[in-house]
Amino acid sequence: MIETNSSTPENISKEAVRGTFWNYLSFASGKLLNFVTTLILARLLAPEEFGVVAYCTIAIQYIDIINSAGIDSALIARREKLEEAANSAFIANIILGVVSFGTVWVTAPAIAAFFKEPQVTGLLRLLALALPISGFSLVPSALIWRGLKFRTKLIPDVARSFTKGLISIILALAGYGAWSLIWGQLAGELAGAILYWVLAGWRPTWKFEREAARDVATFGGHIILVEIAGQLRNNIDYIIVGRILGKTMLGIYTLAYRIPELAIRSFDRVVGGVSFPLLAQVQSNRETLKATYLGYIRYTSLFTFSIGAGIAIISAPFVHTFLSSDWQETALPMALIAIALAISSVGHIPGIFYKAIGRPDILNRLSMIKIPVILIIIWVATRWGIVGVAYGQILFAVFAMVFDSIIVSQIIHFNIYETVKALIPASICTGSMALITTLAKSLFELDGLFGFIMILVIGGLSFIVALRLADRNLTDRVLLTLKRKLVMVKPL
Protein backbone atom coordinates (compact mmCIF):
# COMPACT_ATOMS: atom_id res chain seq x y z
CA MET A 1 0.00 0.00 0.00
CA ILE A 2 1.03 3.59 -0.63
CA GLU A 3 1.49 5.91 2.32
CA THR A 4 -0.26 9.27 2.11
CA ASN A 5 0.69 12.62 3.56
CA SER A 6 -1.70 15.03 5.25
CA SER A 7 0.31 18.15 5.98
CA THR A 8 -1.34 20.98 7.85
CA PRO A 9 -0.53 24.70 7.60
CA GLU A 10 1.25 24.44 10.96
CA ASN A 11 3.88 22.00 9.78
CA ILE A 12 4.35 23.28 6.22
CA SER A 13 7.38 25.33 7.25
CA LYS A 14 8.98 22.37 9.05
CA GLU A 15 8.40 20.13 6.05
CA ALA A 16 9.85 22.77 3.73
CA VAL A 17 13.02 23.16 5.79
CA ARG A 18 13.45 19.43 6.35
CA GLY A 19 12.70 18.59 2.73
CA THR A 20 14.97 21.29 1.38
CA PHE A 21 17.82 20.13 3.63
CA TRP A 22 17.70 16.50 2.51
CA ASN A 23 16.90 17.37 -1.10
CA TYR A 24 19.79 19.82 -1.21
CA LEU A 25 22.09 17.26 0.43
CA SER A 26 21.08 14.86 -2.34
CA PHE A 27 21.71 17.58 -4.89
CA ALA A 28 25.03 18.68 -3.39
CA SER A 29 26.38 15.14 -3.19
CA GLY A 30 25.30 14.15 -6.69
CA LYS A 31 26.30 17.41 -8.32
CA LEU A 32 29.65 17.50 -6.54
CA LEU A 33 30.34 14.09 -8.05
CA ASN A 34 29.19 15.36 -11.46
CA PHE A 35 31.37 18.45 -11.10
CA VAL A 36 34.50 16.43 -10.31
CA THR A 37 33.65 13.98 -13.09
CA THR A 38 33.22 16.80 -15.59
CA LEU A 39 36.62 18.29 -14.73
CA ILE A 40 38.35 14.92 -15.11
CA LEU A 41 36.57 14.09 -18.37
CA ALA A 42 37.36 17.55 -19.76
CA ARG A 43 41.04 16.63 -19.45
CA LEU A 44 40.53 13.20 -21.00
CA LEU A 45 38.20 14.12 -23.86
CA ALA A 46 38.31 16.79 -26.58
CA PRO A 47 35.63 19.49 -27.05
CA GLU A 48 34.33 17.79 -30.22
CA GLU A 49 33.72 14.56 -28.25
CA PHE A 50 31.64 16.47 -25.72
CA GLY A 51 29.89 18.12 -28.66
CA VAL A 52 28.87 14.92 -30.43
CA VAL A 53 27.44 13.49 -27.18
CA ALA A 54 25.59 16.78 -26.66
CA TYR A 55 23.84 16.14 -30.00
CA CYS A 56 22.58 12.82 -28.62
CA THR A 57 21.57 14.32 -25.28
CA ILE A 58 19.52 17.04 -26.98
CA ALA A 59 17.58 14.49 -29.01
CA ILE A 60 17.01 12.00 -26.19
CA GLN A 61 15.58 14.64 -23.85
CA TYR A 62 12.57 15.19 -26.09
CA ILE A 63 11.79 11.48 -26.41
CA ASP A 64 12.22 11.11 -22.64
CA ILE A 65 9.34 13.56 -22.12
CA ILE A 66 7.02 11.21 -23.99
CA ASN A 67 8.61 8.29 -22.15
CA SER A 68 7.58 9.73 -18.76
CA ALA A 69 4.35 11.29 -20.10
CA GLY A 70 4.07 13.60 -17.10
CA ILE A 71 3.14 10.60 -14.95
CA ASP A 72 5.42 11.55 -12.06
CA SER A 73 3.83 15.01 -11.76
CA ALA A 74 0.34 13.50 -12.06
CA LEU A 75 0.99 11.04 -9.21
CA ILE A 76 2.43 13.77 -6.97
CA ALA A 77 -0.57 16.05 -7.51
CA ARG A 78 -3.16 13.23 -7.17
CA ARG A 79 -5.24 13.23 -3.97
CA GLU A 80 -7.37 10.05 -4.29
CA LYS A 81 -7.19 6.48 -5.65
CA LEU A 82 -3.43 6.74 -5.65
CA GLU A 83 -2.86 2.96 -5.62
CA GLU A 84 -4.99 2.49 -8.70
CA ALA A 85 -3.31 5.38 -10.46
CA ALA A 86 0.18 4.08 -9.63
CA ASN A 87 -0.57 0.62 -11.06
CA SER A 88 -2.07 2.05 -14.24
CA ALA A 89 0.87 4.42 -14.57
CA PHE A 90 3.39 1.60 -14.17
CA ILE A 91 1.83 -0.45 -16.97
CA ALA A 92 1.76 2.64 -19.18
CA ASN A 93 5.43 3.36 -18.46
CA ILE A 94 6.51 -0.09 -19.60
CA ILE A 95 4.70 0.38 -22.91
CA LEU A 96 6.01 3.92 -23.34
CA GLY A 97 9.57 2.80 -22.62
CA VAL A 98 9.51 0.27 -25.44
CA VAL A 99 7.85 2.71 -27.84
CA SER A 100 10.34 5.46 -26.99
CA PHE A 101 13.31 3.17 -27.58
CA GLY A 102 11.92 2.14 -30.95
CA THR A 103 11.28 5.76 -31.90
CA VAL A 104 14.89 6.73 -31.22
CA TRP A 105 16.24 3.70 -33.09
CA VAL A 106 14.25 4.63 -36.21
CA THR A 107 14.88 8.39 -36.14
CA ALA A 108 18.58 8.29 -35.18
CA PRO A 109 19.87 8.51 -38.81
CA ALA A 110 17.67 11.55 -39.50
CA ILE A 111 18.91 13.28 -36.33
CA ALA A 112 22.51 12.53 -37.35
CA ALA A 113 21.81 14.07 -40.76
CA PHE A 114 20.31 17.20 -39.18
CA PHE A 115 23.44 17.81 -37.11
CA LYS A 116 25.70 16.71 -39.99
CA GLU A 117 27.45 14.14 -37.76
CA PRO A 118 27.26 10.43 -38.79
CA GLN A 119 28.61 9.21 -35.42
CA VAL A 120 25.36 10.36 -33.78
CA THR A 121 23.42 7.35 -35.14
CA GLY A 122 25.26 4.66 -33.16
CA LEU A 123 25.71 6.77 -30.03
CA LEU A 124 22.07 7.79 -29.93
CA ARG A 125 20.77 4.25 -30.43
CA LEU A 126 22.86 3.05 -27.49
CA LEU A 127 21.77 5.96 -25.30
CA ALA A 128 18.14 5.11 -26.08
CA LEU A 129 18.42 2.13 -23.71
CA ALA A 130 18.23 4.68 -20.88
CA LEU A 131 14.58 5.37 -21.77
CA PRO A 132 13.02 2.01 -20.74
CA ILE A 133 15.37 1.86 -17.74
CA SER A 134 14.32 5.27 -16.41
CA GLY A 135 10.66 4.62 -17.28
CA PHE A 136 10.68 1.40 -15.28
CA SER A 137 11.66 3.30 -12.12
CA LEU A 138 9.42 6.33 -12.66
CA VAL A 139 6.53 5.27 -10.41
CA PRO A 140 8.62 4.28 -7.36
CA SER A 141 10.63 7.47 -7.78
CA ALA A 142 7.47 9.60 -7.93
CA LEU A 143 6.02 7.90 -4.84
CA ILE A 144 9.16 8.64 -2.84
CA TRP A 145 9.05 12.24 -4.05
CA ARG A 146 5.31 12.56 -3.35
CA GLY A 147 5.79 11.29 0.20
CA LEU A 148 8.40 14.04 0.81
CA LYS A 149 10.93 11.29 1.58
CA PHE A 150 13.87 13.35 0.38
CA ARG A 151 16.13 11.64 2.87
CA THR A 152 15.42 8.31 1.18
CA LYS A 153 15.78 9.86 -2.27
CA LEU A 154 19.37 10.77 -1.41
CA ILE A 155 20.60 7.18 -1.84
CA PRO A 156 19.58 6.44 -5.47
CA ASP A 157 20.44 9.96 -6.60
CA VAL A 158 24.00 9.78 -5.27
CA ALA A 159 24.45 6.19 -6.47
CA ARG A 160 23.37 7.18 -9.97
CA SER A 161 25.83 10.09 -10.13
CA PHE A 162 28.69 8.06 -8.66
CA THR A 163 28.16 5.11 -11.02
CA LYS A 164 27.81 7.36 -14.05
CA GLY A 165 31.02 9.24 -13.26
CA LEU A 166 33.07 6.17 -12.38
CA ILE A 167 32.18 4.20 -15.51
CA SER A 168 32.66 7.25 -17.76
CA ILE A 169 36.13 7.98 -16.36
CA ILE A 170 37.28 4.35 -16.55
CA LEU A 171 36.18 4.02 -20.17
CA ALA A 172 37.61 7.43 -21.11
CA LEU A 173 40.98 6.35 -19.71
CA ALA A 174 40.68 3.18 -21.78
CA GLY A 175 40.29 5.28 -24.92
CA TYR A 176 36.56 4.90 -25.63
CA GLY A 177 36.13 8.63 -26.31
CA ALA A 178 32.54 9.81 -26.68
CA TRP A 179 31.25 6.26 -26.07
CA SER A 180 32.50 6.45 -22.47
CA LEU A 181 29.93 9.17 -21.71
CA ILE A 182 27.09 7.08 -23.15
CA TRP A 183 28.00 3.90 -21.25
CA GLY A 184 28.41 5.92 -18.06
CA GLN A 185 24.92 7.37 -18.48
CA LEU A 186 23.41 3.91 -18.92
CA ALA A 187 25.21 2.50 -15.89
CA GLY A 188 24.05 5.41 -13.73
CA GLU A 189 20.41 5.04 -14.81
CA LEU A 190 20.47 1.32 -14.03
CA ALA A 191 21.96 1.84 -10.57
CA GLY A 192 19.38 4.52 -9.74
CA ALA A 193 16.47 2.41 -11.00
CA ILE A 194 17.43 -0.60 -8.90
CA LEU A 195 17.72 1.46 -5.72
CA TYR A 196 14.42 3.30 -6.31
CA TRP A 197 12.61 -0.05 -6.43
CA VAL A 198 14.37 -1.33 -3.33
CA LEU A 199 13.67 1.81 -1.27
CA ALA A 200 10.15 2.71 -2.43
CA GLY A 201 8.65 -0.44 -0.90
CA TRP A 202 5.92 -0.45 -3.55
CA ARG A 203 5.05 -3.40 -5.79
CA PRO A 204 2.57 -3.29 -8.70
CA THR A 205 -0.58 -5.39 -8.70
CA TRP A 206 -0.81 -5.21 -12.52
CA LYS A 207 -4.40 -3.96 -12.34
CA PHE A 208 -5.25 -1.37 -14.96
CA GLU A 209 -8.13 0.94 -14.02
CA ARG A 210 -9.45 3.07 -16.86
CA GLU A 211 -10.75 5.96 -14.78
CA ALA A 212 -7.51 6.41 -12.86
CA ALA A 213 -5.49 6.02 -16.05
CA ARG A 214 -7.64 8.61 -17.80
CA ASP A 215 -7.17 11.13 -14.98
CA VAL A 216 -3.41 10.60 -14.95
CA ALA A 217 -3.25 10.81 -18.74
CA THR A 218 -5.26 14.06 -18.80
CA PHE A 219 -2.98 15.73 -16.28
CA GLY A 220 0.10 14.17 -17.84
CA GLY A 221 -0.95 15.34 -21.30
CA HIS A 222 -0.66 18.94 -20.20
CA ILE A 223 2.68 18.18 -18.57
CA ILE A 224 3.99 16.62 -21.80
CA LEU A 225 3.23 19.81 -23.69
CA VAL A 226 4.78 21.85 -20.86
CA GLU A 227 7.93 19.73 -20.83
CA ILE A 228 8.33 19.74 -24.60
CA ALA A 229 7.98 23.51 -24.64
CA GLY A 230 10.36 23.78 -21.70
CA GLN A 231 12.97 21.55 -23.33
CA LEU A 232 12.67 23.45 -26.58
CA ARG A 233 13.13 26.71 -24.69
CA ASN A 234 16.06 25.33 -22.66
CA ASN A 235 17.78 23.54 -25.54
CA ILE A 236 17.19 25.93 -28.42
CA ASP A 237 20.65 27.37 -27.81
CA TYR A 238 22.25 23.91 -28.02
CA ILE A 239 20.32 23.09 -31.19
CA ILE A 240 21.23 26.33 -32.94
CA VAL A 241 24.85 26.35 -31.76
CA GLY A 242 25.30 22.72 -32.82
CA ARG A 243 23.62 23.22 -36.20
CA ILE A 244 25.27 26.55 -37.10
CA LEU A 245 28.58 26.68 -35.22
CA GLY A 246 29.49 22.95 -35.22
CA LYS A 247 30.36 20.25 -32.72
CA THR A 248 33.58 21.82 -31.39
CA MET A 249 31.84 25.09 -30.47
CA LEU A 250 28.93 23.07 -29.09
CA GLY A 251 31.37 21.12 -26.91
CA ILE A 252 32.89 24.33 -25.53
CA TYR A 253 29.44 25.88 -25.03
CA THR A 254 28.23 22.70 -23.32
CA LEU A 255 31.01 22.82 -20.75
CA ALA A 256 30.57 26.58 -20.29
CA TYR A 257 26.89 25.91 -19.54
CA ARG A 258 27.39 22.77 -17.47
CA ILE A 259 29.44 24.32 -14.66
CA PRO A 260 26.91 27.03 -13.68
CA GLU A 261 24.09 24.63 -14.48
CA LEU A 262 25.39 22.15 -11.89
CA ALA A 263 25.26 24.88 -9.24
CA ILE A 264 22.21 26.95 -10.23
CA ARG A 265 19.83 24.96 -12.44
CA SER A 266 20.21 21.94 -10.17
CA PHE A 267 19.42 24.16 -7.16
CA ASP A 268 16.23 25.16 -8.99
CA ARG A 269 15.32 21.49 -9.30
CA VAL A 270 15.93 20.99 -5.59
CA VAL A 271 13.62 23.88 -4.73
CA GLY A 272 11.10 22.57 -7.22
CA GLY A 273 11.25 19.09 -5.75
CA VAL A 274 10.25 20.49 -2.36
CA SER A 275 8.00 23.39 -3.37
CA PHE A 276 5.83 21.47 -5.87
CA PRO A 277 4.27 19.04 -3.36
CA LEU A 278 4.09 21.75 -0.67
CA LEU A 279 2.41 24.32 -2.92
CA ALA A 280 0.03 21.59 -4.10
CA GLN A 281 -0.98 20.95 -0.49
CA VAL A 282 -1.80 24.61 0.27
CA GLN A 283 -3.33 25.52 -3.09
CA SER A 284 -6.80 26.00 -1.58
CA ASN A 285 -5.59 28.66 0.88
CA ARG A 286 -4.76 31.76 -1.16
CA GLU A 287 -2.95 33.66 1.60
CA THR A 288 -0.78 30.67 2.50
CA LEU A 289 -0.13 30.03 -1.19
CA LYS A 290 0.91 33.65 -1.72
CA ALA A 291 3.19 33.67 1.33
CA THR A 292 4.81 30.38 0.33
CA TYR A 293 5.36 31.53 -3.25
CA LEU A 294 6.94 34.85 -2.27
CA GLY A 295 9.02 33.07 0.38
CA TYR A 296 10.51 30.78 -2.24
CA ILE A 297 11.24 33.78 -4.47
CA ARG A 298 13.02 35.56 -1.60
CA TYR A 299 15.14 32.67 -0.38
CA THR A 300 15.90 31.11 -3.75
CA SER A 301 17.18 34.40 -5.14
CA LEU A 302 19.40 34.91 -2.09
CA PHE A 303 21.41 31.85 -3.01
CA THR A 304 21.13 31.66 -6.79
CA PHE A 305 22.00 35.34 -7.34
CA SER A 306 25.12 35.00 -5.20
CA ILE A 307 26.10 31.70 -6.85
CA GLY A 308 25.67 33.20 -10.31
CA ALA A 309 27.73 36.29 -9.47
CA GLY A 310 30.38 34.14 -7.81
CA ILE A 311 30.75 31.88 -10.84
CA ALA A 312 30.95 34.91 -13.12
CA ILE A 313 33.82 36.33 -11.05
CA ILE A 314 35.83 33.10 -10.81
CA SER A 315 35.15 31.77 -14.34
CA ALA A 316 38.44 32.98 -15.85
CA PRO A 317 40.75 31.80 -13.03
CA PHE A 318 38.78 28.55 -12.84
CA VAL A 319 39.28 27.77 -16.53
CA HIS A 320 42.96 28.76 -16.44
CA THR A 321 43.60 26.65 -13.33
CA PHE A 322 41.64 23.46 -13.94
CA LEU A 323 41.13 23.06 -17.69
CA SER A 324 43.51 22.44 -20.57
CA SER A 325 44.31 24.90 -23.35
CA ASP A 326 41.58 23.34 -25.53
CA TRP A 327 38.94 24.86 -23.25
CA GLN A 328 40.19 28.45 -22.75
CA GLU A 329 37.31 29.91 -24.81
CA THR A 330 34.96 28.65 -22.10
CA ALA A 331 35.61 31.43 -19.55
CA LEU A 332 33.54 34.38 -20.82
CA PRO A 333 30.49 32.34 -21.94
CA MET A 334 30.55 30.59 -18.54
CA ALA A 335 30.44 33.94 -16.71
CA LEU A 336 27.56 35.23 -18.81
CA ILE A 337 25.56 32.00 -18.59
CA ALA A 338 25.95 31.99 -14.80
CA ILE A 339 24.33 35.44 -14.66
CA ALA A 340 21.53 34.33 -17.00
CA LEU A 341 20.76 31.20 -14.96
CA ALA A 342 20.74 33.18 -11.72
CA ILE A 343 18.10 35.51 -13.16
CA SER A 344 16.09 32.67 -14.67
CA SER A 345 15.95 30.90 -11.28
CA VAL A 346 13.32 33.44 -10.25
CA GLY A 347 11.30 32.56 -13.34
CA HIS A 348 11.54 28.85 -12.48
CA ILE A 349 9.23 29.12 -9.47
CA PRO A 350 6.15 30.37 -11.40
CA GLY A 351 6.33 27.19 -13.50
CA ILE A 352 6.18 25.10 -10.33
CA PHE A 353 3.30 27.25 -9.10
CA TYR A 354 1.20 26.66 -12.24
CA LYS A 355 1.58 22.89 -11.94
CA ALA A 356 0.93 22.91 -8.19
CA ILE A 357 -2.46 24.65 -8.58
CA GLY A 358 -3.42 22.16 -11.29
CA ARG A 359 -3.03 24.61 -14.18
CA PRO A 360 -0.16 23.31 -16.32
CA ASP A 361 -2.13 24.59 -19.32
CA ILE A 362 -1.00 28.11 -18.38
CA LEU A 363 2.59 27.05 -19.01
CA ASN A 364 1.63 25.85 -22.48
CA ARG A 365 0.02 29.17 -23.33
CA LEU A 366 2.94 31.19 -22.06
CA SER A 367 5.36 29.00 -23.99
CA MET A 368 3.66 30.06 -27.21
CA ILE A 369 5.05 33.52 -26.48
CA LYS A 370 8.41 32.59 -24.96
CA ILE A 371 9.64 30.09 -27.55
CA PRO A 372 9.50 32.46 -30.55
CA VAL A 373 11.21 35.15 -28.44
CA ILE A 374 14.18 32.99 -27.42
CA LEU A 375 14.40 31.46 -30.91
CA ILE A 376 14.85 34.89 -32.47
CA ILE A 377 17.28 36.07 -29.79
CA ILE A 378 19.57 33.02 -30.02
CA TRP A 379 19.42 32.82 -33.81
CA VAL A 380 20.53 36.43 -34.16
CA ALA A 381 23.09 36.07 -31.36
CA THR A 382 25.00 33.29 -33.17
CA ARG A 383 26.48 36.01 -35.39
CA TRP A 384 28.79 36.75 -32.46
CA GLY A 385 29.58 33.10 -31.71
CA ILE A 386 28.95 31.41 -28.37
CA VAL A 387 29.69 34.66 -26.51
CA GLY A 388 26.80 36.30 -28.36
CA VAL A 389 24.55 33.33 -27.49
CA ALA A 390 25.47 33.73 -23.81
CA TYR A 391 24.52 37.43 -23.90
CA GLY A 392 21.26 36.40 -25.55
CA GLN A 393 20.56 34.09 -22.61
CA ILE A 394 20.77 37.05 -20.22
CA LEU A 395 18.37 39.09 -22.34
CA PHE A 396 15.81 36.29 -22.46
CA ALA A 397 16.15 35.52 -18.73
CA VAL A 398 15.22 39.12 -17.85
CA PHE A 399 12.25 39.04 -20.21
CA ALA A 400 10.94 35.70 -18.85
CA MET A 401 11.36 36.72 -15.20
CA VAL A 402 9.34 39.92 -15.62
CA PHE A 403 6.71 38.25 -17.77
CA ASP A 404 6.10 35.31 -15.39
CA SER A 405 6.05 37.53 -12.30
CA ILE A 406 3.28 39.65 -13.81
CA ILE A 407 1.17 36.61 -14.71
CA VAL A 408 1.45 35.02 -11.22
CA SER A 409 0.61 38.33 -9.54
CA GLN A 410 -2.64 38.39 -11.51
CA ILE A 411 -3.58 34.83 -10.52
CA ILE A 412 -3.15 35.12 -6.74
CA HIS A 413 -3.84 38.86 -6.61
CA PHE A 414 -0.80 40.58 -5.22
CA ASN A 415 1.08 43.69 -6.24
CA ILE A 416 4.08 43.12 -8.50
CA TYR A 417 6.03 45.33 -6.09
CA GLU A 418 5.88 42.45 -3.59
CA THR A 419 8.00 40.36 -5.97
CA VAL A 420 10.47 43.22 -6.33
CA LYS A 421 10.57 43.57 -2.54
CA ALA A 422 11.30 39.85 -2.18
CA LEU A 423 14.34 40.28 -4.45
CA ILE A 424 15.87 43.23 -2.56
CA PRO A 425 17.85 41.18 0.04
CA ALA A 426 19.35 39.03 -2.72
CA SER A 427 20.31 42.08 -4.77
CA ILE A 428 22.00 43.78 -1.81
CA CYS A 429 23.93 40.68 -0.72
CA THR A 430 25.01 39.75 -4.23
CA GLY A 431 26.04 43.28 -5.13
CA SER A 432 28.11 43.63 -1.95
CA MET A 433 29.80 40.28 -2.47
CA ALA A 434 30.57 40.99 -6.13
CA LEU A 435 32.02 44.43 -5.37
CA ILE A 436 34.26 43.25 -2.52
CA THR A 437 35.47 40.15 -4.38
CA THR A 438 36.20 42.03 -7.61
CA LEU A 439 38.16 44.72 -5.74
CA ALA A 440 40.16 42.11 -3.86
CA LYS A 441 40.86 40.22 -7.07
CA SER A 442 42.19 43.39 -8.74
CA LEU A 443 44.13 44.84 -5.81
CA PHE A 444 45.95 41.68 -4.79
CA GLU A 445 46.35 40.17 -8.31
CA LEU A 446 45.04 36.78 -7.24
CA ASP A 447 46.16 34.19 -9.79
CA GLY A 448 46.69 30.43 -9.93
CA LEU A 449 45.30 27.84 -7.55
CA PHE A 450 46.06 29.92 -4.44
CA GLY A 451 44.40 32.97 -5.97
CA PHE A 452 41.36 30.90 -6.95
CA ILE A 453 40.97 29.60 -3.39
CA MET A 454 41.38 33.10 -1.93
CA ILE A 455 38.68 34.47 -4.25
CA LEU A 456 36.31 31.74 -3.04
CA VAL A 457 37.09 32.50 0.61
CA ILE A 458 36.71 36.27 0.22
CA GLY A 459 33.49 35.86 -1.77
CA GLY A 460 31.99 33.45 0.75
CA LEU A 461 32.83 35.58 3.78
CA SER A 462 31.60 38.80 2.18
CA PHE A 463 28.31 37.13 1.26
CA ILE A 464 27.79 35.81 4.80
CA VAL A 465 28.46 39.26 6.28
CA ALA A 466 26.13 40.94 3.76
CA LEU A 467 23.41 38.34 4.41
CA ARG A 468 23.75 38.85 8.15
CA LEU A 469 23.26 42.59 7.74
CA ALA A 470 20.41 42.27 5.23
CA ASP A 471 18.41 39.52 6.95
CA ARG A 472 19.60 38.57 10.41
CA ASN A 473 16.56 36.40 11.14
CA LEU A 474 17.16 34.28 8.04
CA THR A 475 20.83 33.83 8.95
CA ASP A 476 19.90 32.70 12.46
CA ARG A 477 17.33 30.20 11.12
CA VAL A 478 19.76 28.74 8.60
CA LEU A 479 22.53 28.37 11.19
CA LEU A 480 20.15 26.82 13.72
CA THR A 481 18.80 24.37 11.14
CA LEU A 482 22.29 23.33 10.05
CA LYS A 483 23.39 22.92 13.67
CA ARG A 484 20.43 20.69 14.47
CA LYS A 485 20.93 18.60 11.34
CA LEU A 486 24.65 18.13 11.91
CA VAL A 487 24.08 17.08 15.51
CA MET A 488 20.90 15.08 15.12
CA VAL A 489 21.28 13.34 11.74
CA LYS A 490 20.18 9.72 12.08
CA PRO A 491 21.47 6.83 9.99
CA LEU A 492 19.66 6.37 6.68
Buried (B, 14 or more C-beta within 10 A) or exposed (E): EBEEEEBEEEEBEEBBBBBBBBBBBBBBBBBEBBBEBBBBBBEBBBBBBBBBBBBBBBBBBBBBBBBBBBBBBBBBBBEEBBBBBBBBBBBBBEEBBBBBBEBBEEBBBEBBEBBEBEBBBBBBBBBBBBBBBBBBBBBBBBBBBBBBBBBBBBBBBBBBBBBBBBBBBBBBEEEBBBBBBBBBBBBBBBBBBBBBBEBBBBEBEEEBBEEBBEBBBEBBBBBBBBBBBBBBBBBBBBBBBBBBBBBBBBBBBBBBBBBBBBBBBBBBEBBBBBBBBBBBBBBEEEEBBBBBBBBBBBBBBBBBBBBBBBBBBBBBBBBBBBBEEBBEBBBBBBBBBBBBBBBBBBBBBBBBBBBBBEBBEBBBEBBEEBBEBBBEBBBEBBEEBBBBBBBBBBBBBBBBBBBBBEBBBEBBEBEEEBBEEBBEBBBBBBBBBBEBBBEBBEEEEBBEEEBBEBBBEBBBEBBBBBBBEBBEEBBEBBEEBEEEBEEEEEEE
